[in-house]
Amino acid sequence: MANILISDDHPLTLMGTKTYIESLGHHICELCSNGINAYNMIRQRKPDIAVLDINMPGMNGIEILEKLHNEPVPTRVILLTMHNEISIFHRAKALGVKGCA
């Protein structure tokens, strides 16, 4: 069972993702509605996985991934997005993203 942080500024998506991940038997250690809070909680709590929306107020998912890329944080990042731009995927992949959905 993984400890997972979820961050999304849309409450319906945030709670839907939480419900789905919990139904798979994982533990949600933190819910965040903006990127700054998500980044700070990742650094503080060091969850196994962070599921991040790409577009959030304060700091987006790519910006969080960029900051974490150069820090000794063991958290694996999965990005949630409605974007289908290949450049976003390539940038995320270069920064070590573990998945995009």
C-alpha positions, 0 to 999 in steps of 0.5 A, spaced: 500 500 500 502 506 497 502 513 501 499 518 495 499 525 495 493 528 490 493 535 488 488 538 483 484 545 484 478 542 481 474 539 487 470 534 483 477 531 480 480 531 487 475 527 490 474 523 484 481 521 484 481 520 492 476 515 492 478 511 486 485 511 489 483 509 495 478 503 492 485 500 490 487 499 497 492 505 497 492 511 503 491 518 501 496 522 506 494 529 503 490 532 499 492 539 496 488 544 491 494 548 489 501 547 487 505 551 492 501 547 498 503 540 494 510 542 493 511 543 500 507 537 502 511 533 498 517 536 501 515 535 508 511 528 508 515 525 502 509 520 499 511 514 495 507 517 489 504 524 488 498 525 483 499 532 480 494 536 475 498 540 470 494 546 471 494 549 478 494 556 481 501 557 485 505 552 481 503 547 476 505 540 476 511 541 471 514 546 475 513 542 481 516 536 477 522 541 475 523 543 483 523 536 485 528 533 479 534 536 483 532 535 490 533 528 494 525 527 494 524 519 493 517 521 491 514 518 484 510 523 480 504 522 476 501 528 472 494 528 470 492 532 464 487 534 459 493 536 454 495 532 448 501 537 447 507 532 445 512 537 448 509 537 455 510 529 455 517 530 453 518 535 458 515 531 463 519 525 461 526 529 461 524 531 468 523 523 470 515 523 471 513 516 472 506 517 468 501 521 465 494 520 465 
